[in-house]
């Protein structure tokens, strides 16, 4: 599956870094739930990572709608952005919410209207 085919689809996410957890290497806390799609492979050889926005409690698993792909121009992987079915976010809102991690990369947000 092409990474952009996930946009608009419902995806099952497993959180390996739930809201409030600490990054094992950099020691900052995750302000959003962050996880992956099991049984997938990203450019780094690991599962495809997902930022889950709009869920304000720590969760272990979640089924959400993919609304965007974050393309890192200086890295070899993409990140997905998922939300609950009833939530909407625009690029500016997504950029602010993922800045805690994406500030270290040259990335751009691609949404359905960009395809």
C-alpha positions as CSV (number, residue, x, y, z in Angstrom):
1,X,0.0,0.0,0.0
2,X,1.3,3.5,-0.9
3,X,1.7,5.6,2.2
4,X,-0.8,8.2,0.8
5,X,-3.4,5.5,0.4
6,X,-3.9,5.6,4.2
7,X,-5.4,9.1,4.1
8,X,-9.1,8.9,4.7
9,X,-8.9,5.3,5.9
10,X,-9.6,4.0,9.4
11,X,-6.5,2.5,10.9
12,X,-5.7,0.4,14.0
13,X,-3.0,2.0,16.2
14,X,-1.0,0.4,19.0
15,X,0.6,3.0,21.3
16,X,4.2,2.4,22.3
17,X,4.4,6.0,23.6
18,X,1.1,7.0,25.1
19,X,0.2,10.5,26.1
20,X,2.4,11.7,29.0
21,X,5.0,9.0,28.6
22,X,8.7,9.9,28.5
23,X,10.9,9.4,25.4
24,X,13.5,6.8,26.3
25,X,16.4,8.7,24.8
26,X,15.6,12.4,24.8
27,X,13.6,12.5,28.1
28,X,10.8,14.7,26.9
29,X,7.2,13.8,27.5
30,X,4.7,13.0,24.7
31,X,1.9,15.6,24.6
32,X,-0.1,13.3,22.3
33,X,-0.6,9.6,21.9
34,X,2.0,8.1,19.6
35,X,2.1,4.7,18.2
36,X,2.3,2.5,15.1
37,X,0.3,0.3,12.7
38,X,1.1,-3.3,13.4
39,X,2.4,-5.5,10.6
40,X,3.6,-2.6,8.4
41,X,7.0,-1.5,7.4
42,X,8.2,2.1,7.0
43,X,11.4,3.5,5.5
44,X,13.4,2.9,8.7
45,X,12.5,-0.8,8.7
46,X,10.1,-0.4,11.7
47,X,6.3,-0.2,11.6
48,X,4.6,3.0,10.3
49,X,4.4,5.6,13.1
50,X,1.2,7.5,13.9
51,X,0.5,10.7,15.8
52,X,-3.0,10.4,17.4
53,X,-4.6,13.8,17.9
54,X,-7.8,14.7,19.6
55,X,-7.7,12.0,22.3
56,X,-6.9,13.6,25.6
57,X,-6.2,10.5,27.7
58,X,-3.5,7.9,27.5
59,X,-4.6,4.9,25.5
60,X,-3.0,1.6,24.6
61,X,-4.9,1.0,21.3
62,X,-7.1,3.1,19.2
63,X,-9.0,3.0,15.9
64,X,-8.8,6.3,14.2
65,X,-9.1,8.0,10.8
66,X,-5.9,9.0,9.0
67,X,-6.2,12.6,8.0
68,X,-2.6,13.4,6.9
69,X,0.9,12.1,6.1
70,X,4.0,13.9,7.4
71,X,6.7,13.7,4.9
72,X,10.2,14.2,6.3
73,X,12.4,15.5,3.6
74,X,15.6,14.8,5.6
75,X,14.7,11.3,6.9
76,X,13.7,8.0,5.3
77,X,10.3,7.6,6.8
78,X,6.8,9.1,6.8
79,X,4.5,9.6,9.8
80,X,0.7,9.4,9.8
81,X,-1.7,11.6,11.6
82,X,-4.9,10.0,12.9
83,X,-7.9,11.5,14.8
84,X,-11.3,10.2,16.1
85,X,-13.9,10.0,13.4
86,X,-15.7,13.1,14.6
87,X,-12.6,15.4,14.8
88,X,-11.2,17.7,12.2
89,X,-7.8,19.4,12.1
90,X,-6.1,21.6,9.5
91,X,-2.5,21.8,8.6
92,X,-1.7,24.6,11.0
93,X,-3.3,22.8,14.0
94,X,-1.4,19.6,13.1
95,X,1.9,21.4,12.8
96,X,1.5,22.9,16.3
97,X,0.6,19.6,17.8
98,X,3.4,17.6,16.3
99,X,6.1,20.3,16.6
100,X,7.5,18.7,19.8
101,X,9.0,16.0,17.5
102,X,8.9,17.4,14.0
103,X,10.9,20.5,14.9
104,X,14.0,18.3,14.5
105,X,13.2,17.5,10.8
106,X,12.4,19.3,7.6
107,X,8.9,18.0,7.2
108,X,5.7,18.9,5.4
109,X,2.1,17.9,6.0
110,X,0.1,16.3,3.2
111,X,-3.6,16.1,3.4
112,X,-6.3,14.8,1.1
113,X,-6.7,18.1,-0.7
114,X,-3.0,18.0,-1.6
115,X,-3.2,14.7,-3.5
